[in-house]
């Protein structure tokens, strides 16, 4: 299933490894690479970063959507959108 993550981007749910809140990771030196990428982007509307793996390569995608909203979108069952297709 695909998930809209903001900034006109859609990801395959199976590619997503983690969704991190930027306001929380700013306080940890363990996230230094992400923090440096965030500073280089210099986009104040970024609220979260999604770590994905595509074709055996890890990528980080910054988005203006809050982690709580992304969590809801990721946990939504496909049958919620297409209830008549349960028998397929």
Steps between C-alpha positions, in 0.01 A plus 500: 500500500614853431505792744492873427777660704457864402698715257319323213676170577359152534694205644447129508421408860731197478802723428465701823742410778437785746315827547678743731394827658759767418437691821598190699809393308657847519607422856710192425848485352421147379287660229773732380468406130128574499552823693765615248271418206219690669720806552617487139139492379416800718125442463313614814183316396665155533346311790613144444742281311411164347775245456435261215684222325463468122714274284728421797573870550396700806348843440373778725196701394408815690134599514278769643248242631501429874599157628155447655332554163743269325441237768126514433552475126733203538272314739186543289379173359444484124148366565410835653528654155366206300262303726322324212827336392549288815426181308775554244 
